[in-house]
Amino acid sequence: MSEFRVEVVRVGTVGKHPNADSLSITRVFDYPVILRTGDFQEGDRAVYVPIDAVVPADDARFAFLDGHVRIKAKRLRGIFSMGLLVAADPAWEVGSDVAAAMRIVKYEPPEPLLMGGDSERCPFPFPTYTDIEGFRRWPDVLRDGEEVIVTEKIHGANARYAWVEGRLWCGSRTSVKKADPASLWWKAAERNGLTEKVRALEGLAVYGEVFGQVQDLKYGAGKNDCFFRAFDMLELKSGAYLDWDAMTGRARAVGLPLVPLLHRGPWSKDLLTLSAGKSELAAHLREGCVIHPVRERFDERVGRVILKMIGEEYLLRKGGTEHH
């Protein structure tokens, strides 16, 4: 149920930045936000502009960004910060989404070149994968002590596969792709033996990540390598996701590789440290982790309960350099 929001918030506790008298720090939901000392006090109304927002260059409120209109995570004098606060119009109520009013949109990365392939019409319901909410936005959705799975979030391209009407269907995050050996998703199917594996899972949609020579984290891939790891399955007839144990059992039965499992056990916020560190698949940093209950459940605030925690170093690897 993920939705991009630029929300009017009530400013919480504002503390002193430990390394700069001119800066202060607060938290919005569970996002650390650094601001200029004196701009906001506890109890003030403000607009929280999250990372990956693209703000209008001609809006004077963002002139200090000097043309850098995409909001990114930063480390400011040694302290991590996500997003920014700007003044709210007096007429805006706390909790309202003012993205449209402020002409702010979400950054959508283009599909990398050469992933390619034309789209085709799909004759059956083939849902796109769950939009996963960030843990920092919904820090109280997971219940203390409930059994959860924590898996590595791989940096690649979302993919979906299903065997229907005697053939393999293949999709990216946003479209179903015509069979094409030059298409990344079909190339992944061929190189990872997915046709036969997914054929054995008829009636299920298989969701996973295609990675390797895809994004800037390569996972040790050679020039033309692309890998696949599954992370979810959905019953096409009912539209229901399988519980973790059912999904992994079906995957292992057909030899379908899975995303790395980092932890299984009772939920506690201590597990958030698993968003950082080295990838289980390569000698470079981990993008982050994904957390969800072992047994599927829903929450009225987020829909399907599945949350992601992106690692700080991953967020800072491009354009998030230290500011002094």
Legacy VTK file of the C-alpha trace (Angstrom):
# vtk DataFile Version 3.0
C-alpha trace
ASCII
DATASET POLYDATA
POINTS 324 float
0.000 0.000 0.000
3.036 2.245 -0.231
2.259 5.822 -1.167
4.516 8.805 -1.515
3.579 11.541 0.952
4.839 15.008 1.720
3.200 15.383 5.078
2.422 18.213 7.466
3.834 17.176 10.839
4.129 18.440 14.363
7.797 18.935 15.229
8.953 16.757 18.110
11.866 17.187 20.459
14.633 19.317 18.970
18.133 18.658 20.239
21.532 20.197 19.678
23.725 18.762 16.941
26.788 17.404 18.759
29.241 18.815 16.226
27.730 22.122 15.076
26.168 24.939 17.090
24.318 26.174 13.997
22.531 22.844 13.515
19.912 20.948 15.498
18.376 17.495 15.114
14.894 16.082 15.490
13.033 12.923 14.435
10.036 12.790 12.121
8.329 9.431 12.534
11.629 7.532 12.903
13.631 9.561 10.374
16.546 11.624 11.747
16.310 15.154 10.353
18.935 17.867 10.766
17.773 21.488 10.601
19.218 24.930 11.082
19.087 25.924 14.738
16.178 28.245 15.400
14.161 27.355 12.297
11.699 25.175 14.226
10.804 24.559 17.857
9.063 21.593 19.435
5.339 21.795 18.693
5.683 23.821 15.483
3.933 22.671 12.335
6.219 21.900 9.401
6.246 19.989 6.131
8.430 16.893 6.062
9.982 16.380 2.614
11.323 12.799 2.435
14.330 11.488 0.572
13.728 10.761 -3.105
11.360 13.703 -3.333
11.949 15.976 -6.322
11.178 19.578 -5.429
10.446 22.435 -7.846
13.560 24.429 -8.681
11.581 27.683 -8.865
10.208 27.445 -5.303
12.049 29.898 -3.046
11.716 27.518 -0.089
14.265 25.262 -1.791
16.664 27.906 -3.081
19.254 26.795 -0.526
19.554 23.491 -2.378
21.312 25.362 -5.197
19.542 23.437 -7.942
19.911 19.966 -6.389
16.214 19.234 -6.555
16.278 15.549 -5.619
16.335 15.130 -1.835
18.928 12.591 -0.681
20.169 11.228 2.611
23.168 13.169 3.886
25.723 13.036 6.636
26.016 16.505 8.118
28.996 17.055 10.398
29.115 13.347 11.122
25.391 12.834 11.801
23.030 10.990 9.438
19.986 12.912 8.159
17.038 11.848 5.990
14.892 14.520 4.376
14.194 18.064 5.459
11.627 20.320 7.113
10.172 23.444 5.534
7.520 25.892 6.676
3.880 24.823 6.409
1.104 27.027 5.095
-1.085 28.130 8.042
-4.133 26.567 6.358
-2.588 23.090 6.155
-3.613 20.620 8.830
-1.244 18.194 10.522
-1.376 14.837 8.738
-2.368 16.225 5.361
-0.410 15.315 2.221
0.702 18.507 0.456
2.835 16.993 -2.309
0.520 18.265 -5.051
0.161 21.704 -3.485
3.949 22.048 -3.291
4.517 20.512 -6.753
6.706 17.805 -5.254
6.900 14.410 -6.945
8.639 11.158 -6.167
11.881 10.387 -7.967
11.404 7.370 -10.231
14.647 5.910 -11.568
14.443 4.939 -15.224
14.924 1.317 -16.172
18.645 1.091 -16.923
19.556 1.058 -20.589
19.809 -2.301 -22.321
17.419 -3.996 -19.893
14.950 -3.509 -22.674
12.290 -5.522 -24.291
8.879 -4.463 -25.547
5.821 -4.931 -23.387
2.943 -7.268 -24.169
-0.650 -7.502 -23.016
-1.192 -10.027 -20.238
-4.515 -11.935 -20.500
-4.714 -12.790 -16.791
-4.295 -10.856 -13.529
-0.543 -10.724 -12.892
-0.114 -8.342 -9.942
2.899 -6.112 -9.592
4.811 -6.764 -6.388
3.877 -5.209 -3.064
5.044 -1.624 -2.604
7.160 -2.041 0.508
6.918 0.705 3.114
9.992 1.923 4.960
10.378 0.833 8.579
11.287 4.369 9.645
7.862 5.589 8.507
5.983 2.849 10.362
8.187 1.844 13.307
5.340 0.353 15.373
3.674 -1.913 12.796
5.746 -4.963 13.734
4.781 -6.437 17.089
7.425 -7.022 19.728
8.164 -10.719 19.947
6.256 -11.840 16.836
8.183 -14.284 14.682
9.689 -12.533 11.698
11.931 -13.183 8.756
14.735 -10.761 7.874
16.201 -11.136 4.388
18.836 -9.224 2.486
17.523 -6.566 0.111
19.362 -7.088 -3.164
20.193 -4.141 -5.425
18.943 -5.089 -8.879
15.684 -5.109 -10.833
12.353 -6.430 -9.595
11.082 -9.389 -11.624
8.010 -11.623 -11.755
7.391 -14.918 -13.511
4.393 -17.221 -13.943
3.511 -20.305 -15.991
0.035 -19.806 -17.503
-1.647 -21.173 -20.636
1.291 -23.406 -21.478
3.994 -20.749 -21.497
6.222 -18.619 -19.279
5.155 -15.041 -18.625
7.789 -12.583 -17.557
7.521 -9.104 -16.117
9.519 -6.218 -14.737
8.232 -4.139 -11.845
5.974 -2.152 -14.147
5.237 -4.171 -17.288
4.929 -7.657 -18.773
7.710 -8.280 -21.294
7.544 -9.934 -24.703
9.894 -12.890 -25.118
13.209 -11.407 -26.221
16.672 -12.873 -25.574
18.058 -9.332 -25.255
15.630 -8.436 -22.466
17.171 -8.579 -18.993
14.207 -10.457 -17.538
14.127 -13.090 -20.271
17.913 -13.368 -20.139
17.638 -14.045 -16.400
15.008 -16.699 -17.048
17.235 -18.472 -19.579
20.447 -18.272 -17.542
18.854 -19.356 -14.288
16.672 -22.162 -15.638
13.489 -20.404 -14.630
11.249 -21.787 -17.382
11.241 -25.322 -15.993
11.279 -24.218 -12.354
8.324 -21.868 -12.767
6.491 -24.449 -14.919
6.537 -26.711 -11.862
4.913 -23.873 -9.867
1.921 -23.424 -12.183
-0.741 -21.281 -10.544
1.790 -19.187 -8.661
3.459 -15.893 -9.450
7.131 -15.913 -8.470
8.680 -12.608 -7.427
12.377 -11.949 -7.064
15.368 -9.824 -7.958
17.441 -9.954 -11.127
20.933 -8.674 -10.319
24.553 -8.718 -11.392
25.341 -6.507 -14.374
22.210 -4.496 -13.595
22.926 -1.680 -11.130
26.051 -0.166 -9.598
26.436 -3.032 -7.107
27.528 -5.977 -9.286
27.657 -8.934 -6.837
30.781 -10.281 -8.508
29.072 -10.618 -11.883
31.080 -10.970 -15.059
30.444 -8.866 -18.137
27.208 -10.572 -19.190
26.154 -12.236 -15.937
22.707 -11.832 -14.452
21.488 -13.750 -11.424
18.071 -14.360 -9.883
16.896 -14.886 -6.313
13.235 -15.353 -5.365
11.690 -13.650 -2.352
7.917 -14.223 -2.606
5.104 -16.165 -4.261
1.448 -15.346 -4.789
-1.482 -17.598 -5.679
-2.802 -16.189 -8.946
-6.344 -17.463 -8.354
-6.808 -16.026 -4.864
-4.351 -13.141 -4.996
-2.900 -14.251 -1.648
0.807 -14.353 -0.838
2.157 -17.594 0.585
3.440 -17.687 4.148
7.230 -17.865 4.378
7.427 -21.595 5.131
5.057 -22.503 2.292
6.928 -20.246 -0.133
10.381 -21.520 0.739
9.177 -25.122 0.670
7.835 -24.707 -2.859
10.993 -22.916 -3.973
13.346 -25.569 -2.618
11.276 -28.357 -4.140
12.002 -27.028 -7.630
15.536 -25.734 -6.983
14.627 -22.059 -7.070
17.318 -19.950 -5.315
16.150 -17.619 -2.549
17.313 -14.273 -1.224
19.725 -14.635 1.717
18.022 -15.226 5.060
19.635 -13.013 7.717
17.451 -13.904 10.705
14.387 -15.820 11.798
13.018 -15.282 15.268
11.210 -12.845 17.583
11.034 -9.255 16.398
12.999 -6.576 18.186
14.444 -3.298 16.940
17.927 -4.703 17.560
17.466 -6.548 14.251
17.657 -3.248 12.360
21.447 -3.536 12.504
21.058 -6.225 9.820
20.434 -3.452 7.285
24.152 -2.663 7.370
27.325 -4.602 6.661
28.506 -6.722 3.781
26.249 -8.505 1.343
25.871 -12.239 1.819
26.366 -12.554 -1.946
29.435 -10.404 -2.644
32.303 -8.482 -1.097
30.540 -5.122 -1.108
28.005 -3.374 1.075
24.462 -4.577 1.601
21.590 -2.421 0.317
19.496 -3.124 3.380
17.042 -5.695 4.680
13.378 -6.631 4.383
11.357 -7.654 7.434
8.016 -9.433 7.509
6.107 -11.828 9.769
6.563 -15.547 9.194
2.782 -15.751 8.811
1.189 -13.234 6.461
-0.909 -10.514 8.074
-2.361 -7.113 7.280
-2.416 -3.800 9.098
-4.943 -1.079 8.296
-2.163 1.530 8.058
0.152 -0.229 5.586
-1.834 -3.126 4.149
0.337 -6.203 3.818
2.907 -6.155 6.630
6.321 -6.091 5.010
8.863 -3.343 5.692
12.294 -2.400 4.436
15.226 -0.828 6.211
17.830 0.682 3.889
21.387 0.872 5.189
22.897 4.271 5.897
26.084 3.583 3.935
24.039 2.442 0.950
22.017 5.671 1.022
25.188 7.722 1.277
27.154 5.928 -1.448
26.085 8.449 -4.132
25.655 12.118 -3.503
25.420 11.797 0.257
28.909 12.951 1.077
29.944 14.559 4.307
28.977 18.230 4.639
31.076 20.564 6.789
LINES 1 325
324 0 1 2 3 4 5 6 7 8 9 10 11 12 13 14 15 16 17 18 19 20 21 22 23 24 25 26 27 28 29 30 31 32 33 34 35 36 37 38 39 40 41 42 43 44 45 46 47 48 49 50 51 52 53 54 55 56 57 58 59 60 61 62 63 64 65 66 67 68 69 70 71 72 73 74 75 76 77 78 79 80 81 82 83 84 85 86 87 88 89 90 91 92 93 94 95 96 97 98 99 100 101 102 103 104 105 106 107 108 109 110 111 112 113 114 115 116 117 118 119 120 121 122 123 124 125 126 127 128 129 130 131 132 133 134 135 136 137 138 139 140 141 142 143 144 145 146 147 148 149 150 151 152 153 154 155 156 157 158 159 160 161 162 163 164 165 166 167 168 169 170 171 172 173 174 175 176 177 178 179 180 181 182 183 184 185 186 187 188 189 190 191 192 193 194 195 196 197 198 199 200 201 202 203 204 205 206 207 208 209 210 211 212 213 214 215 216 217 218 219 220 221 222 223 224 225 226 227 228 229 230 231 232 233 234 235 236 237 238 239 240 241 242 243 244 245 246 247 248 249 250 251 252 253 254 255 256 257 258 259 260 261 262 263 264 265 266 267 268 269 270 271 272 273 274 275 276 277 278 279 280 281 282 283 284 285 286 287 288 289 290 291 292 293 294 295 296 297 298 299 300 301 302 303 304 305 306 307 308 309 310 311 312 313 314 315 316 317 318 319 320 321 322 323
